Amino acid sequence: MSLEETAPLVLPVPAKALSGRRALITGSTGGLGQAIAARLAEAGCSVMLHGLETPETVEPQRQALAHRTGAQIAYHMADLSTSAGVESLVAAAGAELGGVDILINNAVVRHFASIMDFPPEQWDLALAVNLSAIFHAVRLLLPPMRAQNFGRIFNITSVYGMRGTPSRVGYVTTKSAILGLTRAVALENLDVDVTCHSLCPGSVLTPGTESRVEELMADRGIDRSAAERLFLEGKQPGGSFVSPQSVSDLLVFLCGPIGRDMTGAMLPVEGGWLAS
């Protein structure tokens, strides 16, 4: 099954429903972040992309998205492992877009090792990028969101925020902590139209997971269907990947009028994984 063959969830969001809104998506030059950025642009948002690639590397992608959607698309390279990096990204979004109405905290690092073998520097990096960067971005953007009486904050966590798994202590710990941060932010802003949610995807079909499926095919000498089943074993009970479009459509839906009456939610998009 290819990225193009997955059937996305279609929610009732009118075309250009978010015209005039401005979105900042961390970790958005590939995978799920890229899909979210594209969907927001299609809905009429101006978008600030973020990554670690040089602006020259990202420029063809930026131009293509701007041309296809007609939206303003900017890019800023920043290292989110430091507060200064987060501050530079927020400042760049303000300068390029004129502000931020929608914040999607998606950037993440992963390291696979048991806790006994987990390098301390990788633990520190996971805390910095996966968790502290969210704190700093929210801290910086909440005042203008509150002042304009509108803001939508989405923290991309994971099924592993609610389920333990071996050899991912940094990922599981930070994704679990994001749920608590989300609830606190939601409750502190009930007096204004500023909401905060955790989106909790399961295994999403992105270029990263695609490469891992292809590795299984090559290493085990099995076909694609068998490789996908092996990759998803013990995860999504339906045996299929979550489409990035399902996550991005839900996010855009919650940026609309219905979003005012929802906040602090943990929103699984995981094909029944948590129900099994």
HELIX and SHEET records of a PDB file:
HELIX    1   1 LEU A    3  GLU A    5  5                                   3    
HELIX    2   2 GLY A   31  GLU A   42  1                                  12    
HELIX    3   3 PRO A   55  THR A   69  1                                  15    
HELIX    4   4 SER A   83  LEU A   97  1                                  15    
HELIX    5   5 PRO A  120  ALA A  126  1                                   7    
HELIX    6   6 LEU A  127  SER A  132  3                                   6    
HELIX    7   7 ALA A  133  GLN A  148  1                                  16    
HELIX    8   8 VAL A  159  GLY A  161  5                                   3    
HELIX    9   9 VAL A  169  GLU A  188  1                                  20    
HELIX   10  10 PRO A  207  ARG A  220  1                                  14    
HELIX   11  11 ARG A  224  PHE A  231  1                                   8    
HELIX   12  12 PRO A  244  LEU A  254  1                                  11    
HELIX   13  13 PRO A  257  ASP A  261  5                                   5    
HELIX   14  14 TRP A  273  ALA A  275  5                                   3    
SHEET    1   A 7 ILE A  73  MET A  77  0                                        
SHEET    2   A 7 SER A  46  GLY A  51  1                                        
SHEET    3   A 7 ARG A  22  ILE A  25  1                                        
SHEET    4   A 7 ILE A 102  ASN A 105  1                                        
SHEET    5   A 7 GLY A 151  ILE A 156  1                                        
SHEET    6   A 7 VAL A 194  PRO A 201  1                                        
SHEET    7   A 7 MET A 266  VAL A 269  1                                        
END                                                                             
